[in-house]
Amino acid sequence: AHVVVIVVDGSRAERSHVPNKAELKLLRMASEMGKCVVVAINKWDLVEERHKEKLRQLYVTSTVNKSAQVKGMPIMFISAKTGFNVMMMMTRVQALFRRWNGRVATADINDWMRKFQEHYPPPWKDGVKFYPKYVTQVRSRPPTFVFWANTHGGFPPNYLQQMRNLIREEFGMEGTPIRMLIRSTLMPDPKKKLGKQEVLKWKRMGPRQAEAVKHLKGEKGKAVKVKRMAPEARSR
């Protein structure tokens, strides 16, 4: 599926949690697989009119609080029996599909990143400031962005989540899962012989570092001189 619709029985709210653990698990699984998700609260025709506003707020608050990984995820109140809001739900599904296929120009995302860093300075750790130098979208379905940074680690999850949420708002991707990959601009010293653990560390940093490490040893394990490889970030 490209867009996953999780149908919840809205008539059971007074008897159990909505959404329940199984439904939340499905929601998280779909999001982790990079799929867009719509939560459809079904059987809305069975809910008494005097309870609807209270239950609507309960459903929205509960779903948003328990599934914060996809900000702006649509929550629809429908009735499959009467057809209430079904066509509206399908309109939302089609809109999500278009966003899921969307792309952002490299110049636009880098302009946004510079403004973001002015308002939200990158974190410091052990006297080193961690900051992304360059970003580009490498694929859609879902939108996936690669950030070239001055180090491989150090970005707190909440900082990355804030970036992810603001990218959604800025580029009209609300309700769409966004993947962010961090790549380091650091490269291994061509003159240095590396141990096994160091080789593994560099390989984990990204494809360029892995390629550079491959050439650091000759057939007998001797270090050989190779030309440093630089990502596109350095030329921009």
C-alpha positions as CSV (number, residue, x, y, z in Angstrom):
1,A,0.0,0.0,0.0
2,H,1.1,3.6,-0.6
3,V,-1.4,5.1,1.9
4,V,-2.6,3.0,4.8
5,V,-6.1,3.7,6.3
6,I,-6.4,2.3,9.8
7,V,-10.1,1.9,10.6
8,V,-11.1,2.2,14.2
9,D,-14.5,1.3,15.7
10,G,-15.6,4.6,17.1
11,S,-18.6,3.2,18.8
12,R,-16.5,1.5,21.5
13,A,-14.9,4.6,23.0
14,E,-16.8,4.4,26.2
15,R,-15.8,0.7,26.7
16,S,-12.1,0.8,25.8
17,H,-9.2,2.9,24.7
18,V,-9.3,4.3,21.2
19,P,-7.1,3.7,19.4
20,N,-6.1,0.5,21.2
21,K,-2.6,-1.0,21.5
22,A,-3.0,-3.2,18.4
23,E,-4.1,-0.2,16.3
24,L,-1.3,1.9,17.5
25,K,1.2,-0.8,16.7
26,L,-0.2,-1.0,13.1
27,L,0.1,2.8,12.9
28,R,3.7,2.8,14.0
29,M,4.6,-0.1,11.7
30,A,3.2,1.7,8.7
31,S,5.0,4.9,9.6
32,E,8.3,3.1,10.1
33,M,7.9,1.5,6.6
34,G,7.6,5.0,5.2
35,K,3.8,4.8,4.4
36,C,1.3,7.6,4.9
37,V,-1.4,6.9,7.4
38,V,-5.0,8.0,7.8
39,V,-6.9,7.1,10.9
40,A,-10.6,6.6,10.1
41,I,-12.9,6.6,13.1
42,N,-15.8,4.5,11.8
43,K,-19.4,4.0,13.0
44,W,-19.7,7.7,13.8
45,D,-23.4,7.3,13.0
46,L,-23.8,5.2,16.1
47,V,-22.4,7.9,18.5
48,E,-25.0,10.0,20.1
49,E,-25.0,13.6,19.0
50,R,-24.5,15.0,22.5
51,H,-21.4,12.9,22.9
52,K,-19.7,13.6,19.6
53,E,-17.8,16.8,20.4
54,K,-16.3,15.3,23.6
55,L,-15.4,12.0,21.9
56,R,-14.0,13.8,18.9
57,Q,-11.5,15.7,21.1
58,L,-10.7,12.5,23.0
59,Y,-9.9,10.6,19.8
60,V,-7.8,13.4,18.3
61,T,-5.8,14.1,21.5
62,S,-5.3,10.4,22.2
63,T,-4.1,9.6,18.7
64,V,-1.8,12.6,18.3
65,N,-0.2,12.0,21.7
66,K,0.5,8.4,21.0
67,S,1.7,8.8,17.4
68,A,3.8,12.0,17.4
69,Q,6.2,10.6,14.8
70,V,3.9,11.7,12.0
71,K,2.8,15.3,12.6
72,G,-0.3,16.3,10.7
73,M,-1.7,12.8,10.2
74,P,-5.3,13.1,9.1
75,I,-7.9,11.8,11.6
76,M,-11.3,11.3,9.9
77,F,-14.7,10.6,11.4
78,I,-16.7,8.4,9.0
79,S,-19.6,6.0,8.6
80,A,-19.1,3.2,6.1
81,K,-22.8,2.4,6.4
82,T,-24.2,5.8,5.6
83,G,-21.2,7.1,3.5
84,F,-20.6,10.0,5.8
85,N,-17.2,11.6,5.1
86,V,-16.0,8.6,3.0
87,M,-15.4,10.7,-0.1
88,M,-13.7,13.4,2.0
89,M,-11.4,10.7,3.4
90,M,-10.5,9.5,-0.1
91,T,-9.7,13.1,-1.0
92,R,-7.3,13.2,1.9
93,V,-5.7,9.9,0.8
94,Q,-5.0,11.3,-2.7
95,A,-3.5,14.5,-1.2
96,L,-1.2,12.5,1.0
97,F,-0.2,10.3,-1.9
98,R,0.9,13.5,-3.8
99,R,2.8,14.8,-0.8
100,W,4.5,11.4,-0.4
101,N,5.7,11.6,-4.0
102,G,6.9,15.2,-3.6
103,R,10.4,16.6,-4.1
104,V,12.1,19.7,-2.8
105,A,14.7,21.6,-4.8
106,T,18.2,21.4,-3.3
107,A,18.6,25.1,-3.3
108,D,15.3,25.5,-1.4
109,I,16.0,23.0,1.3
110,N,19.5,24.5,1.9
111,D,18.1,28.0,2.1
112,W,15.6,26.6,4.7
113,M,18.3,24.8,6.6
114,R,20.4,28.0,7.0
115,K,17.4,29.9,8.3
116,F,16.5,27.0,10.6
117,Q,20.0,27.0,12.1
118,E,19.8,30.8,12.7
119,H,16.7,30.3,14.8
120,Y,17.6,27.0,16.4
121,P,21.4,26.8,16.8
122,P,22.8,23.3,16.6
123,P,23.8,21.5,19.8
124,W,27.2,21.3,21.4
125,K,28.9,18.2,22.8
126,D,32.3,17.9,24.4
127,G,33.3,21.3,23.1
128,V,32.3,20.5,19.5
129,K,29.4,22.1,17.7
130,F,27.4,19.6,15.6
131,Y,25.8,21.2,12.5
132,P,24.7,20.1,9.1
133,K,26.6,21.8,6.2
134,Y,24.5,20.7,3.2
135,V,21.3,18.8,2.6
136,T,19.6,17.2,-0.5
137,Q,16.6,15.1,-1.1
138,V,17.8,11.8,-2.5
139,R,14.4,10.1,-3.0
140,S,10.6,10.3,-2.5
141,R,8.1,7.7,-1.4
142,P,8.7,8.7,1.4
143,P,10.7,11.9,1.1
144,T,14.2,11.1,2.2
145,F,16.9,13.8,3.0
146,V,20.6,13.3,3.4
147,F,22.4,15.8,5.7
148,W,26.1,16.2,5.4
149,A,27.4,17.2,8.8
150,N,30.8,18.0,10.4
151,T,30.4,14.8,12.5
152,H,28.6,11.5,12.3
153,G,26.8,11.6,15.6
154,G,25.8,14.0,18.3
155,F,22.4,15.2,17.0
156,P,19.8,14.7,19.8
157,P,16.6,13.0,18.6
158,N,14.5,15.9,19.7
159,Y,16.6,18.3,17.5
160,L,16.1,16.0,14.4
161,Q,12.4,15.7,15.2
162,Q,12.1,19.5,15.3
163,M,13.8,19.7,11.9
164,R,11.5,17.0,10.5
165,N,8.3,18.7,11.7
166,L,9.4,22.1,10.3
167,I,10.3,20.6,7.0
168,R,6.8,19.3,6.8
169,E,5.3,22.7,7.6
170,E,7.6,24.6,5.2
171,F,7.2,22.3,2.2
172,G,3.6,21.1,2.5
173,M,4.4,17.6,3.7
174,E,2.1,17.4,6.7
175,G,1.0,13.8,7.4
176,T,3.9,12.4,5.4
177,P,6.7,10.3,7.0
178,I,10.1,11.9,6.4
179,R,13.4,10.1,6.6
180,M,16.6,11.9,7.5
181,L,20.0,10.3,7.0
182,I,23.1,11.9,8.6
183,R,26.4,11.6,6.6
184,S,29.7,12.9,7.9
185,T,32.1,15.2,5.9
186,L,35.0,13.7,7.9
187,M,37.3,11.4,6.0
188,P,40.0,8.9,7.1
189,D,43.6,9.9,7.0
190,P,45.1,8.3,3.9
191,K,48.5,7.9,5.6
192,K,47.1,6.2,8.7
193,K,46.8,2.5,9.2
194,L,43.5,1.6,10.8
195,G,42.6,-1.2,13.2
196,K,39.5,-3.4,12.7
197,Q,37.3,-1.3,15.0
198,E,38.4,1.9,13.3
199,V,37.6,0.5,9.9
200,L,34.1,-0.5,11.1
201,K,33.6,3.0,12.5
202,W,34.4,4.7,9.2
203,K,32.3,2.3,7.2
204,R,29.3,3.2,9.4
205,M,29.7,6.9,8.6
206,G,28.6,6.6,5.0
207,P,29.3,5.2,1.5
208,R,32.1,7.7,0.8
209,Q,34.0,6.8,4.0
210,A,33.5,3.1,3.3
211,E,34.9,3.5,-0.2
212,A,37.9,5.4,1.1
213,V,38.6,2.8,3.8
214,K,38.7,0.1,1.2
215,H,41.8,1.7,-0.3
216,L,43.7,2.3,2.9
217,K,45.3,-1.2,2.9
218,G,47.3,-2.9,0.2
219,E,47.3,-6.6,-0.4
220,K,49.6,-7.3,2.6
221,G,47.8,-4.9,4.9
222,K,50.1,-2.0,4.3
223,A,48.7,1.5,4.2
224,V,48.6,3.1,0.8
225,K,48.1,6.7,-0.1
226,V,44.8,7.6,-1.6
227,K,43.2,10.8,-2.6
228,R,40.8,12.2,-0.1
229,M,37.2,12.0,-1.2
230,A,35.0,15.0,-0.5
231,P,31.2,15.1,-0.6
232,E,29.3,17.6,-2.7
233,A,28.9,19.7,0.5
234,R,32.5,20.9,0.3
235,S,32.1,22.3,-3.2
236,R,29.0,24.3,-2.3
